Amino acid sequence: FFQKRNLPIGIQLYTLADMLRENPEAAVSGVAEIGYETVEIPSYLGKAPTDLRALFDANGLRCTAAHVGMRPGTTEEPGLFGDIDKLSADMHLLGVTNVYAPSMMIPAGIGISPREGEGYAFISRVAQAMGEEHWKRMAGQLNDIGRKLAANDIAFGYHNHNYEFAPVGDRTGFDMLLAETDPELVSFELDVGWAAAAGYDPATLFTRDRGRYSAIHMKDIQPSTEPNLALKMNPTEVGSGALRWETLLPAAYDAGVRHFFLEQEPPFTMPRIEAARTGYNFLKTLEA
């Protein structure tokens, strides 16, 4: 599949979160040794952009995409509600062409508080409580961010989990975001693992909304995963689970996807770097 279309196989470095904390240099050299050609970053990995670019260059990797949160940001980590000119300059330095919001933010005035020990899963309850106006307001924020980044020659998009598929009348939050965002300003990075965990066939989503997607997170789930909106899945190595990649990847390509990043969620049954290797070896030889 990848060789026929002259496409690089990429990885979202969040997959190696443990190594990123302890030894980001080893994580970057490790994915390069496996054969990955492009990376998407979840953060600046504790480095200045110039040092981060040097690390990628030294390992023959291209950093083509970045996750940047819907937050004000700090000097060390950018935010989509922060200094867009500075963020854009950093992205150009790194070689990034596409920035993606990795998650929604908590809407103002939603009136829901986290429960003790709930952690990030709190956001799934928020999404299920959101009505049309909340989703429209969020789409407006995405359009505004996309407009500002486009002025700096950076493309923008949104990355889903499974909670965006919460019902809103006879639609879902994901449907609302697709309908209310400007295709010229906002594309989508479909995380197919989370879409499948919500009970949807990702290939059908790609076909239905052809032209709205620019990237994919290639993530697999075990057949035991029950459809839900609560940030739950039983993950596995790409190629070892329930997703039909020989159908899914051509559908993604036909929908406009040109950025293909493997990502795997914890818990892992093997060292993360070996899971990344397993997924890469499957994708490299996939006929589709």
C-alpha positions in Angstrom: 0.0 0.0 0.0 2.6 2.5 1.0 5.2 1.7 -1.6 2.7 1.8 -4.4 1.6 5.3 -3.5 5.1 6.5 -2.5 3.8 7.3 1.0 6.0 7.4 4.2 4.9 5.5 7.2 4.8 7.8 10.2 4.4 7.5 13.9 2.8 9.7 16.6 5.6 9.8 19.2 3.0 9.7 22.0 3.2 5.9 21.3 6.6 6.0 23.1 5.5 8.2 26.0 7.6 6.3 28.5 10.8 6.8 26.5 9.9 10.4 25.7 10.0 11.1 29.4 13.2 9.2 30.2 15.2 9.5 27.0 13.7 11.3 24.0 16.9 10.8 22.0 16.5 7.0 22.3 12.9 7.2 21.3 13.6 9.2 18.2 16.6 7.1 17.1 14.6 4.0 17.8 11.7 4.8 15.5 14.3 5.8 12.8 16.0 2.5 13.2 12.7 0.7 12.7 12.2 2.5 9.4 9.7 5.2 10.2 10.3 8.3 8.0 8.0 10.9 9.5 6.8 11.8 13.0 4.1 13.7 14.6 5.0 15.2 17.9 2.7 15.4 21.0 4.8 18.2 22.5 8.3 19.8 22.2 9.7 16.8 24.2 11.2 19.2 26.6 13.5 20.8 24.0 13.8 24.1 22.2 12.5 23.8 18.6 16.0 24.3 17.2 17.3 21.4 19.2 14.3 19.3 18.3 14.8 19.9 14.6 18.5 19.0 15.0 17.5 15.7 16.7 15.2 14.8 13.9 17.7 15.8 11.2 20.4 13.7 12.8 18.2 10.6 12.6 16.9 11.2 9.1 13.3 11.9 10.2 10.9 14.6 9.0 8.5 16.1 11.6 5.5 16.9 9.4 2.7 17.3 12.0 2.2 18.4 15.6 -0.4 18.1 18.3 -1.0 21.5 20.0 -3.6 21.9 22.7 -6.5 24.3 22.8 -4.9 26.3 25.7 -3.1 29.6 26.1 0.3 27.8 26.1 3.6 28.6 27.9 7.1 29.6 26.9 8.1 25.9 26.9 4.9 24.5 25.3 2.7 26.3 22.7 -1.0 26.6 22.8 -3.6 27.3 20.1 -5.0 30.2 22.2 -1.5 31.7 22.6 1.0 33.4 20.3 0.0 32.0 16.9 2.9 33.8 15.1 5.4 32.3 17.5 3.8 28.9 17.2 3.8 29.2 13.4 7.5 30.2 13.4 8.3 27.1 15.5 6.4 24.9 13.2 8.2 26.2 10.1 11.5 25.7 11.9 10.6 22.1 12.6 9.2 21.5 9.1 5.7 20.9 10.3 3.0 21.5 7.7 -0.1 20.4 9.7 -1.1 21.3 13.3 -3.9 19.3 15.0 -5.8 20.0 18.1 -5.5 16.7 20.0 -8.7 17.1 22.0 -11.6 19.4 22.8 -11.5 21.8 25.6 -14.0 22.0 28.5 -16.7 24.6 27.4 -17.2 27.5 29.7 -20.3 27.3 31.8 -20.9 23.6 31.2 -21.5 23.1 34.9 -19.9 19.7 35.3 -17.1 18.9 37.7 -14.6 16.0 37.8 -15.3 13.2 40.1 -12.6 12.0 42.5 -10.1 9.9 40.7 -11.9 10.3 37.3 -8.9 11.9 35.5 -9.1 12.8 31.9 -12.2 10.5 31.4 -14.1 13.5 32.8 -14.2 15.0 29.4 -16.4 12.2 28.0 -19.1 13.2 30.5 -18.7 16.8 29.3 -19.1 15.8 25.6 -22.2 13.8 26.4 -23.7 16.9 28.1 -23.0 19.3 25.3 -25.8 20.6 23.1 -25.9 22.0 19.6 -24.7 25.5 20.7 -21.7 24.1 22.5 -20.6 22.2 19.5 -21.2 25.1 17.2 -19.2 27.4 19.5 -16.4 24.9 19.4 -16.5 24.7 15.6 -16.3 28.5 15.5 -13.1 28.3 17.7 -11.6 25.8 15.3 -12.4 28.0 12.3 -10.8 30.9 14.0 -7.6 29.0 14.9 -7.5 27.6 11.3 -7.8 31.1 9.8 -4.9 32.4 11.9 -2.7 29.4 11.1 -3.6 29.6 7.4 -2.4 33.2 7.4 1.0 31.8 8.4 0.9 29.0 5.8 0.2 26.2 8.4 -2.7 23.8 7.8 -5.0 23.0 10.8 -7.1 20.1 11.8 -8.8 18.3 14.7 -8.1 14.9 16.1 -10.9 12.9 17.6 -11.4 10.4 20.5 -14.6 8.5 20.9 -16.5 11.0 23.0 -17.1 13.3 20.0 -19.5 10.7 18.7 -21.9 11.6 21.6 -25.5 12.1 20.2 -26.7 15.6 19.6 -30.3 15.2 18.4 -30.2 13.0 15.4 -26.5 13.7 14.8 -23.3 13.4 16.7 -20.8 15.9 18.0 -18.4 14.7 15.3 -21.1 15.4 12.7 -21.6 18.9 14.1 -17.9 19.7 13.8 -17.8 18.4 10.2 -20.9 20.5 9.3 -19.9 23.7 11.1 -16.2 24.0 10.3 -15.0 25.5 7.1 -13.2 22.9 4.9 -10.8 25.5 3.8 -9.7 26.1 7.4 -10.2 22.9 9.3 -9.5 19.3 8.3 -9.7 16.2 10.4 -7.2 13.6 11.6 -9.3 10.5 12.1 -8.2 8.3 14.9 -9.6 5.1 13.6 -9.1 3.2 16.8 -11.2 5.7 18.8 -13.8 5.9 16.0 -14.1 2.1 16.1 -14.3 2.1 19.9 -17.3 4.4 19.5 -18.9 1.7 17.3 -18.3 3.3 13.9 -16.6 1.8 10.8 -13.8 4.2 10.0 -13.7 3.3 6.3 -17.4 4.3 6.1 -16.6 7.7 7.7 -13.8 8.3 5.2 -16.1 7.5 2.3 -19.0 9.5 3.7 -16.9 12.6 4.3 -14.4 12.4 1.5 -12.3 15.6 1.3 -12.5 16.5 4.9 -9.6 14.4 6.2 -5.9 15.1 5.9 -4.4 12.6 8.4 -5.0 9.3 10.1 -4.0 7.8 13.4 -3.5 4.1 12.5 -4.6 2.5 15.8 -6.0 -1.0 16.3 -8.4 -2.5 18.9 -9.2 -5.9 20.1 -12.5 -7.4 19.1 -13.5 -7.5 22.8 -13.8 -3.6 22.8 -17.4 -2.8 23.4 -18.8 0.4 21.7 -18.7 3.3 24.2 -18.2 7.0 24.5 -16.2 6.9 27.7 -12.6 6.8 26.6 -12.4 3.0 26.8 -10.8 0.6 24.4 -8.8 -2.7 24.5 -5.8 -1.7 22.4 -3.4 -4.0 20.5 -0.6 -3.7 18.0 -1.6 -2.4 14.5 -2.5 -5.4 12.4 -3.3 -7.6 15.3 -6.8 -6.5 16.0 -10.3 -6.0 14.6 -9.7 -3.3 12.0 -9.6 -4.3 8.3 -6.6 -2.3 7.1 -6.7 -3.6 3.5 -10.1 -1.7 3.2 -9.5 1.1 5.6 -6.2 2.5 4.2 -7.4 2.8 0.6 -10.6 4.5 1.9 -8.4 7.0 3.8 -6.2 7.7 0.8 -9.3 8.2 -1.4 -10.7 10.6 1.2 -7.6 12.8 0.9 -5.4 11.5 3.7 -1.7 11.9 3.0 -0.3 11.9 6.6 -0.3 8.3 8.0 0.8 8.0 11.6 0.8 4.8 13.7 -0.3 5.3 17.3 -1.0 2.8 20.0 -2.7 3.3 23.4 -1.6 1.7 26.7 -1.7 -0.8 28.2 1.0 -2.6 26.2 1.8 -6.3 26.2 5.4 -5.7 25.1 7.9 -2.8 25.3 6.4 0.2 23.4 9.3 0.3 20.9 8.6 -3.4 20.0 4.9 -2.6 19.5 6.0 0.2 17.2 8.2 -2.2 15.3 5.4 -4.8 15.1 3.0 -2.3 13.7 5.5 -0.9 11.2 6.4 -4.4 9.9 2.7 -5.1 9.3 2.1 -1.8 7.5 5.2 -2.0 5.4 4.1 -5.3 3.8 0.3 -4.6 3.7 -1.2 -5.3 0.3 -4.1 -2.9 -0.4 
